[in-house]
Amino acid sequence: MADTEQKTATPEQPAVEKQTNCLGCNKPLKKLRTYYRNGKYYCTKKCWLKAVKKKEAPEGEQAK
């Protein structure tokens, strides 16, 4: 009996949300056409580059 109580007493893993939109352009992701990089999904490589440049741009503007 003690074994079954310990198994049910452990906390469950939190549900992981599935990404449905591209982080570069916010379009819905298609199943056949996705680009995966650094743990995130984008619709194309072009959107990934766009998101990377957008992320780096504010840092460069502050230095000027």
Secondary structure, DSSP 8 states (H G I E B T S, - for coil): -HHHHHHHHS----------B-TTT--B--SSS-EEETTEEESSHHHHHHHHHHHHHHHHHHH-
